[in-house]
Each structure stands twice: as C-alpha cells, then as structure tokens.
Amino acid sequence: QLLYLLGEVLFDAGDIVITEAPSYFVYHSLLQSHGAKVLTVPMDDDGMRVDLLDALLERLQREGQLPRVKLVYTVDYFQNPTGLTLSVPRRKQLVDVVKKYSTAHRILILEDAAYRELRFTGSDLPSVKRFDPTNEFVAYASTFSKP
C-alpha cells in the first residue's frame, strides 16, 4: 500500500523513477499508471551498481532532466526476482549518491525491505535507512504478509 500511496503523492506525469534491473515488475506497472518514466540500473552480485546510478544521474543532470527524478527504488534484501542482496558498502554509497544529486530538490530512495526477514544464514545487514541519520532521503517499506 505504501508503494501506491507514495506514487499518488510524489509523481506527476513525466517524472522519472530509477529502479534496479531486473526489478519488481508489478511496481513498474504501478509507476507507469502514475505516468512515471522508469529508468533502470544493472545489478551484479553486490546488488545495484551504484557507480552506474551515479553515471545515470550525471547524464540526466547534463540533459536538464534531473529535476524530473523523484525516486530511486531498491529491493535491497533478497531482491525479487534475482535473490540478490545489496552489499553494505553499496548501501552507504546509494545514500551518498542520492544526496549528491539532491541539490535543487530532494530525490527519495524507497527501500523496499519486504524480504528482509527471509534470511536463513548469516547476520542481518543494516538497512539503507541506517545511512540516512537525518531521516531525509530514505523511505523504508516492509510487509507483514510476505515473511
């Protein structure tokens, strides 16, 4: 429900949302229903390639499109459909990159932690939200139904 409500509040037709590739296809449909344009960033074994996110945001800035970027969406624990988890160093880098480009307006990170509790081995990782101590750049979403 939070995914839908954020879309209602944040997006105007033509706004840009950046997601991982591949990503949760149901959310892509919801974004498109709000008129948002979805751009994607590839993943590797450590999750979203934050260096490529930085390059994409730089390109959008050069093209004058940065003001249209409203959201970066990540499923950072056991991502659907890949099962990948965003590494701890990249969690911090993700927040740092978004802060870097949030100069004229705030770009929000939507951390969809729906699968966080599905861990079978190893220690829990800190959320992306933990790297946002001022509580300005990360919206944390979880669920009761999936775990």
QUIZI-V745430 format. One record per helix or strand. SS is the DSSP state (helix for helix, strand for strand). FROM is the first residue (numbers start at 1). TO is the last residue. If there is no record, write none. Layout:
SS;FROM;TO / SS;FROM;TO
//
This chain:
helix;2;10 / strand;16;21 / helix;25;33 / strand;37;44 / strand;47;48 / helix;50;62 / helix;66;68 / strand;69;74 / helix;88;101 / strand;108;112 / helix;116;118 / helix;128;131 / strand;138;141
//
